[in-house]
Amino acid sequence: MNRNVTDRNHGIPALPGESPVFMPRRRVSEKGVKIQSSTQTFFQSVSTLFSRLFVLGVTGILSVYGIREMVGVLTTNTVTALQWVFLILFSINFIWIAFAFSQALLGFLVLLKPRLFKQREMEPPFKTAILVPVYNEDPVRVRAAIEAMRSDLLAKAPGRYAFFILSDTNRADAWIAEEQTFMDLVDTNEQGCPVYYRRRHQNKERKAGNIGDWVQRWGSDYGAMIVLDADSIMSADSVVTLSRRLAAAPGVGLIQTLPTIVFADTLYGRLQQFANHCFGPVYAAGLSCWHGVSSNFWGHNAIIRTQAFAQSCHLPILSGNPPFGGHVLSHDFIEAALLRRAGWGVRFDTDIPASFEQAPPSLIDVQVRDRRWCQGNLQHTRFLFAKGFVLPTRLHLFSGIMSYLSAVFWLSLILVGLAIAVQAAFVRPEYFANPSLFPTWPVFDSERALRLFVVSMAIVLAPKVFGWFAAMVRVRQCLRFGGPLLLTLSTLLEMVVSGLYAPILMVSQFGVVFSILRGKDSGWLPQSREDGALGWKPVARHHAGHTLFGAALAVISLLLSKALFFWLLPISAGLILSIPLSWLSGGTRRTKWLKMTGLLRAPQEKDPVQILVQLKQKLAEMPKPLKTGVLTRLINDPHLLEWHLSQLPDTQGEKQTFDPSRIIAEWKLHHADSIRHLESWLEPAEALALLRHPDCLTRLPGIGVTAAGRTSFPDAGRSPLEREDLSAGAVGGRRPGRNPHTGRLPRDTWDTFSQQIL
């Protein structure tokens, strides 16, 4: 054991000395600063301009064509109000899919041509911090990723990087599991690649506040920071390339990589993984071209210039209450916008390999994540017309908003179309509504409608075809997908299955948008990293509404006409099958056949890069922490208890505040006769309060501990409520028993307790 580990076990804090940076809070509207001319070369500026004109031109041409054709489809001597609504909704949706198509077409053309220039690189004169924010995550997975990256960096760039594990964990068991896992990982030797650990005791402003706290306390010592997610991993070559490119571009404040999805073992995860590897590069290449130095940030796998971030990115607190007021939820888009407004370039470099992340494992997990993302993106309406932002920034914000509002427009289009069909079937037409010698005959151009439908579907599916073709013409890449046949079959399978999941997500997002508009806040839930396997009952409860809606849609359309029924079948079928589709989406055992057949294979599965091999090895070697009680773990491991105490902030001299959770926790600590009993008695907030206060923790060894240092449990085998009811206590000669139905302490117990406090 090296000296650092030995010192840690004797209570050395797991953090370096602070080097503060001032971080002024920005306002929603501020004057913009012109970007430095050196940020882009003349050729890059011209390329960006032509790319934007290309996207604008293709979007405009397709939109004019589609809207004109729909006007022709609906042509009558008089257009009804419902038809006008249908035309408006169709126009919005068609412009949106045309915009997505134009970006994919641009990316496809860029991928087919040889790369004309490379980004400049130089040795950075600064150190780079690698920040790993965690929030109730699996610490074993985080540790394995850090160990894999750190060993790579020690070999290729010693003394240039440092890891900071920035915890916002707010569950007692997850907190101690983190410390138990990271205690021997922390290394304060700055000559190599140090690893530090810090847990915030008040997680204000969520992830943005977590990063901001690090910048304000330690940012001065590091010229740049690479922000990762808890499931991110990057190779040393990618990390070094990011630092070199930032050093060679003094006017750039942020460089975003293209994270690719790995380790997906469920059906839904593998669909996302295949699409990300096969179709993602086409979209990314198009985005990178027209973004130029006004690109976006996705919150992780990117490098940021620390001083630029400190000057520009202390997010404003929005007026009003959540969901539209309060702290900015989707901070990454706004941080990129604020950097660009302050005159810093924001780049999207898609050519940096070995930048990885993981995806939600199941459909329900995606819906849970979408609830938070949707609220954050809709909150961006507060910034959309704010002062100082450039047009590309406003387009980024608008795209994020439309990614969820489009579900509202698509579902509204379907319902209005259905209403028009009902009107045509059951409402008597007025052929002589206006004084005229000739009747007004309704006209519906079915041939033009079919042609427009084919064109619309081609626009939607074309980006997938572009991705398939781009992979097919690259022999090595094609073979990594399993060869031409497997690549083609996987593409077709992804189109079909994703098409079935799409209406479920559409209806779900429709409901989420209206929930937010009604003022419901999403809160802050950790992302699921498990396999997403759920039983039939919870899945059925979750998707019962989707199934009923799909069945109603099918029945109504069939009663109206068979043609309408088949027209809506792709939507109604996905909704009717939502329960089995959702059940099948999660769980690794349910999709073993995919791996056996090679379908939906990603390149990294057949030919994994070294950093992923190392990560798998680390995960296989690493023992899982024992799932015992939090306080039991601390008592049975004196080094862990000592290390935990050493990481607590020094609160001496601070003004004492009223903390009911701590008061109740201390009372229970005083009256418990065993550690296990105390653990069963503490509520989550009380357990956190106890773990935060050294004077409480130092009293733990005196509770039910034998001479051998192990916890004695005289009432083992009984339930927590039975132990409380049957054991002797300090109040009135007996331990107060909980109500067997509510689990709460009786009123007279709380009266006695309040008297003792007073």
KAWO-V762718 format. One record per residue. N is the residue number from 1. RES is the residue in one letter. SS is DSSP state (~ for helix, > for strand, _ for the rest). PHI is phi in whole degrees, 0 to 359 (* if undefined). Layout:
n={N;N}
res={RES;RES}
ss={SS;SS}
phi={PHI;PHI}
//
This chain:
n={1;2;3;4;5;6;7;8;9;10;11;12;13;14;15;16;17;18;19;20;21;22;23;24;25;26;27;28;29;30;31;32;33;34;35;36;37;38;39;40;41;42;43;44;45;46;47;48;49;50;51;52;53;54;55;56;57;58;59;60;61;62;63;64;65;66;67;68;69;70;71;72;73;74;75;76;77;78;79;80;81;82;83;84;85;86;87;88;89;90;91;92;93;94;95;96;97;98;99;100;101;102;103;104;105;106;107;108;109;110;111;112;113;114;115;116;117;118;119;120;121;122;123;124;125;126;127;128;129;130;131;132;133;134;135;136;137;138;139;140;141;142;143;144;145;146;147;148;149;150;151;152;153;154;155;156;157;158;159;160;161;162;163;164;165;166;167;168;169;170;171;172;173;174;175;176;177;178;179;180;181;182;183;184;185;186;187;188;189;190;191;192;193;194;195;196;197;198;199;200;201;202;203;204;205;206;207;208;209;210;211;212;213;214;215;216;217;218;219;220;221;222;223;224;225;226;227;228;229;230;231;232;233;234;235;236;237;238;239;240;241;242;243;244;245;246;247;248;249;250;251;252;253;254;255;256;257;258;259;260;261;262;263;264;265;266;267;268;269;270;271;272;273;274;275;276;277;278;279;280;281;282;283;284;285;286;287;288;289;290;291;292;293;294;295;296;297;298;299;300;301;302;303;304;305;306;307;308;309;310;311;312;313;314;315;316;317;318;319;320;321;322;323;324;325;326;327;328;329;330;331;332;333;334;335;336;337;338;339;340;341;342;343;344;345;346;347;348;349;350;351;352;353;354;355;356;357;358;359;360;361;362;363;364;365;366;367;368;369;370;371;372;373;374;375;376;377;378;379;380;381;382;383;384;385;386;387;388;389;390;391;392;393;394;395;396;397;398;399;400;401;402;403;404;405;406;407;408;409;410;411;412;413;414;415;416;417;418;419;420;421;422;423;424;425;426;427;428;429;430;431;432;433;434;435;436;437;438;439;440;441;442;443;444;445;446;447;448;449;450;451;452;453;454;455;456;457;458;459;460;461;462;463;464;465;466;467;468;469;470;471;472;473;474;475;476;477;478;479;480;481;482;483;484;485;486;487;488;489;490;491;492;493;494;495;496;497;498;499;500;501;502;503;504;505;506;507;508;509;510;511;512;513;514;515;516;517;518;519;520;521;522;523;524;525;526;527;528;529;530;531;532;533;534;535;536;537;538;539;540;541;542;543;544;545;546;547;548;549;550;551;552;553;554;555;556;557;558;559;560;561;562;563;564;565;566;567;568;569;570;571;572;573;574;575;576;577;578;579;580;581;582;583;584;585;586;587;588;589;590;591;592;593;594;595;596;597;598;599;600;601;602;603;604;605;606;607;608;609;610;611;612;613;614;615;616;617;618;619;620;621;622;623;624;625;626;627;628;629;630;631;632;633;634;635;636;637;638;639;640;641;642;643;644;645;646;647;648;649;650;651;652;653;654;655;656;657;658;659;660;661;662;663;664;665;666;667;668;669;670;671;672;673;674;675;676;677;678;679;680;681;682;683;684;685;686;687;688;689;690;691;692;693;694;695;696;697;698;699;700;701;702;703;704;705;706;707;708;709;710;711;712;713;714;715;716;717;718;719;720;721;722;723;724;725;726;727;728;729;730;731;732;733;734;735;736;737;738;739;740;741;742;743;744;745;746;747;748;749;750;751;752;753;754;755;756;757;758}
res={M;N;R;N;V;T;D;R;N;H;G;I;P;A;L;P;G;E;S;P;V;F;M;P;R;R;R;V;S;E;K;G;V;K;I;Q;S;S;T;Q;T;F;F;Q;S;V;S;T;L;F;S;R;L;F;V;L;G;V;T;G;I;L;S;V;Y;G;I;R;E;M;V;G;V;L;T;T;N;T;V;T;A;L;Q;W;V;F;L;I;L;F;S;I;N;F;I;W;I;A;F;A;F;S;Q;A;L;L;G;F;L;V;L;L;K;P;R;L;F;K;Q;R;E;M;E;P;P;F;K;T;A;I;L;V;P;V;Y;N;E;D;P;V;R;V;R;A;A;I;E;A;M;R;S;D;L;L;A;K;A;P;G;R;Y;A;F;F;I;L;S;D;T;N;R;A;D;A;W;I;A;E;E;Q;T;F;M;D;L;V;D;T;N;E;Q;G;C;P;V;Y;Y;R;R;R;H;Q;N;K;E;R;K;A;G;N;I;G;D;W;V;Q;R;W;G;S;D;Y;G;A;M;I;V;L;D;A;D;S;I;M;S;A;D;S;V;V;T;L;S;R;R;L;A;A;A;P;G;V;G;L;I;Q;T;L;P;T;I;V;F;A;D;T;L;Y;G;R;L;Q;Q;F;A;N;H;C;F;G;P;V;Y;A;A;G;L;S;C;W;H;G;V;S;S;N;F;W;G;H;N;A;I;I;R;T;Q;A;F;A;Q;S;C;H;L;P;I;L;S;G;N;P;P;F;G;G;H;V;L;S;H;D;F;I;E;A;A;L;L;R;R;A;G;W;G;V;R;F;D;T;D;I;P;A;S;F;E;Q;A;P;P;S;L;I;D;V;Q;V;R;D;R;R;W;C;Q;G;N;L;Q;H;T;R;F;L;F;A;K;G;F;V;L;P;T;R;L;H;L;F;S;G;I;M;S;Y;L;S;A;V;F;W;L;S;L;I;L;V;G;L;A;I;A;V;Q;A;A;F;V;R;P;E;Y;F;A;N;P;S;L;F;P;T;W;P;V;F;D;S;E;R;A;L;R;L;F;V;V;S;M;A;I;V;L;A;P;K;V;F;G;W;F;A;A;M;V;R;V;R;Q;C;L;R;F;G;G;P;L;L;L;T;L;S;T;L;L;E;M;V;V;S;G;L;Y;A;P;I;L;M;V;S;Q;F;G;V;V;F;S;I;L;R;G;K;D;S;G;W;L;P;Q;S;R;E;D;G;A;L;G;W;K;P;V;A;R;H;H;A;G;H;T;L;F;G;A;A;L;A;V;I;S;L;L;L;S;K;A;L;F;F;W;L;L;P;I;S;A;G;L;I;L;S;I;P;L;S;W;L;S;G;G;T;R;R;T;K;W;L;K;M;T;G;L;L;R;A;P;Q;E;K;D;P;V;Q;I;L;V;Q;L;K;Q;K;L;A;E;M;P;K;P;L;K;T;G;V;L;T;R;L;I;N;D;P;H;L;L;E;W;H;L;S;Q;L;P;D;T;Q;G;E;K;Q;T;F;D;P;S;R;I;I;A;E;W;K;L;H;H;A;D;S;I;R;H;L;E;S;W;L;E;P;A;E;A;L;A;L;L;R;H;P;D;C;L;T;R;L;P;G;I;G;V;T;A;A;G;R;T;S;F;P;D;A;G;R;S;P;L;E;R;E;D;L;S;A;G;A;V;G;G;R;R;P;G;R;N;P;H;T;G;R;L;P;R;D;T;W;D;T;F;S;Q;Q;I;L}
ss={_;_;~;~;~;~;~;~;~;_;_;_;_;_;_;_;_;_;_;_;_;_;_;_;>;_;_;_;_;_;_;_;_;_;_;_;~;~;~;_;_;~;~;~;~;~;~;~;~;~;~;~;~;~;~;~;~;~;~;~;~;~;~;~;~;~;~;~;~;~;~;~;~;_;_;_;_;_;_;_;~;~;~;~;~;~;~;~;~;~;~;~;~;~;~;~;~;~;~;~;~;~;~;~;~;~;~;~;~;~;~;~;_;_;_;_;_;_;_;_;_;_;_;_;_;_;_;>;>;>;>;>;>;>;_;_;_;_;~;~;~;~;~;~;~;~;~;~;~;~;~;~;~;~;~;~;_;_;_;_;>;>;>;>;>;>;>;_;_;_;_;~;~;~;~;~;~;~;~;~;~;~;_;_;_;_;>;_;_;_;_;_;_;_;>;>;>;>;>;_;_;_;_;_;_;~;~;~;~;~;~;~;~;~;~;~;~;~;~;~;~;_;_;>;>;>;>;>;_;_;_;_;>;>;_;~;~;~;~;~;~;~;~;~;~;~;~;_;_;_;_;>;>;>;>;>;_;_;_;>;>;_;_;_;_;_;~;~;~;~;~;~;~;~;~;~;~;~;_;~;~;~;~;~;~;~;~;~;~;~;~;_;_;>;_;_;_;_;_;_;_;>;>;>;>;~;~;~;~;~;~;~;_;>;_;_;_;>;_;_;_;_;_;_;_;>;_;_;_;_;~;~;~;~;~;~;~;~;~;~;~;_;_;_;>;>;>;>;_;_;_;_;_;_;>;>;>;_;_;_;_;_;~;~;~;~;~;~;~;~;~;~;~;~;~;~;~;~;~;_;~;~;~;~;_;_;_;_;_;_;~;~;~;~;~;~;~;~;~;~;~;~;~;~;~;~;~;~;~;~;~;~;~;~;~;~;~;~;~;~;~;~;~;~;~;~;_;_;_;_;_;_;_;_;_;_;_;_;_;_;_;_;_;_;_;~;~;~;~;~;~;~;~;~;~;~;~;~;~;~;~;~;~;~;~;~;~;~;~;~;~;~;_;_;~;~;~;~;~;~;_;_;_;~;~;~;~;~;~;~;~;~;~;~;~;~;~;~;~;~;~;~;~;~;~;~;~;~;~;~;~;~;~;~;~;~;~;_;_;_;_;_;_;_;_;_;_;_;_;_;_;_;_;_;_;~;~;~;~;~;~;~;~;~;~;~;~;~;~;~;~;~;~;~;~;~;~;~;~;~;_;~;~;~;~;~;~;~;~;~;~;~;~;~;~;~;_;~;~;~;~;~;~;~;~;_;_;_;~;~;~;~;~;~;~;~;~;_;_;_;_;_;~;~;~;~;_;_;_;~;~;~;~;~;~;~;~;~;~;~;~;_;_;_;_;_;_;_;_;~;~;~;~;~;~;~;_;~;~;~;~;~;~;~;~;~;~;_;_;_;_;_;_;_;_;_;_;_;_;~;~;~;~;~;~;~;~;~;~;~;~;_;_;_;~;~;~;~;~;~;~;_;_;~;~;~;~;~;~;~;~;_;_;~;~;~;~;_;_;~;~;~;_;_;>;_;_;_;_;_;>;_;_;_;_;_;_;_;_;~;~;~;~;~;~;~;_;_;_;_;>;_;_;>;_;_;_;>;_;_;_;_;_;_;>;_;~;~;~;~;~;~;~;~;~;~;~;_}
phi={*;283;297;298;296;300;297;299;292;257;94;278;302;267;223;280;296;285;224;293;229;284;228;291;284;272;255;298;248;214;290;281;247;292;289;295;293;281;295;232;284;300;298;294;296;295;298;296;298;295;296;293;296;296;298;296;294;296;300;295;297;295;294;299;298;297;292;298;295;292;300;295;297;269;300;218;295;224;262;287;299;297;293;297;298;299;297;295;296;299;299;299;294;291;299;294;288;292;295;296;297;297;291;293;297;299;297;298;294;293;293;283;268;291;292;273;208;244;290;290;223;205;295;288;275;234;270;240;265;254;263;237;289;230;215;55;263;285;292;296;296;295;297;299;294;294;297;296;292;293;297;293;288;298;280;251;208;295;80;254;224;215;265;236;273;252;266;244;301;234;241;300;295;292;297;291;298;299;296;296;279;270;304;272;274;300;216;266;286;284;284;255;222;296;235;243;223;219;247;281;269;225;274;290;61;57;296;299;291;297;294;299;299;296;301;289;260;229;296;295;276;230;287;212;224;258;263;244;262;296;254;272;205;224;284;298;300;293;297;295;299;300;296;293;291;294;296;277;231;297;268;263;259;206;234;263;268;261;288;250;276;224;62;275;240;258;299;293;297;290;299;295;296;296;299;298;280;270;262;302;300;294;299;298;297;294;299;301;294;275;292;63;256;235;273;238;227;251;88;197;56;215;252;229;287;299;295;296;297;297;289;249;245;282;295;290;263;283;293;92;260;301;274;262;251;84;287;289;278;272;286;296;304;288;296;297;296;291;300;294;295;277;96;266;284;233;246;238;264;273;265;270;278;56;240;234;211;242;247;303;279;220;298;294;297;295;294;296;295;300;300;288;296;298;298;296;290;293;297;291;300;290;255;302;247;289;287;100;273;277;301;302;297;296;293;299;296;296;297;296;294;291;300;251;293;299;297;295;292;293;294;296;299;296;292;293;299;293;295;296;295;296;299;293;276;241;259;292;290;260;283;239;294;251;300;197;286;238;288;264;273;291;235;227;274;291;295;293;296;295;296;293;298;298;297;299;296;296;294;292;271;304;302;291;295;301;297;299;293;298;284;295;282;258;304;296;294;299;294;291;280;111;101;302;293;295;298;293;297;295;297;295;297;297;299;291;291;297;296;286;285;302;295;294;295;300;294;297;293;303;294;296;300;290;297;292;297;278;97;274;272;278;75;221;258;291;281;287;245;276;269;72;287;230;283;295;296;296;294;296;298;291;251;301;297;298;297;296;295;297;295;297;299;292;294;296;294;291;294;283;190;294;299;294;300;290;297;266;301;302;276;293;295;299;290;297;267;299;293;295;295;291;300;286;292;248;94;289;289;281;231;298;298;295;292;296;275;86;287;57;284;260;305;290;287;278;221;290;285;298;295;287;298;297;298;297;297;298;296;291;278;276;286;281;294;294;268;257;299;301;289;299;298;292;293;280;229;302;296;295;298;296;292;300;297;289;270;287;292;282;256;295;90;282;291;287;244;287;233;301;298;292;299;293;298;294;296;293;299;290;259;283;251;203;297;297;297;299;298;287;272;282;281;306;294;289;297;296;299;295;291;275;241;301;294;285;292;291;270;298;301;275;259;56;253;280;296;281;88;252;282;264;231;296;249;298;98;270;288;304;290;294;297;292;286;261;275;282;225;259;264;66;83;224;288;296;272;280;297;295;265;260;77;261;284;293;299;294;295;293;297;298;298;295;294;295;295;290}
//
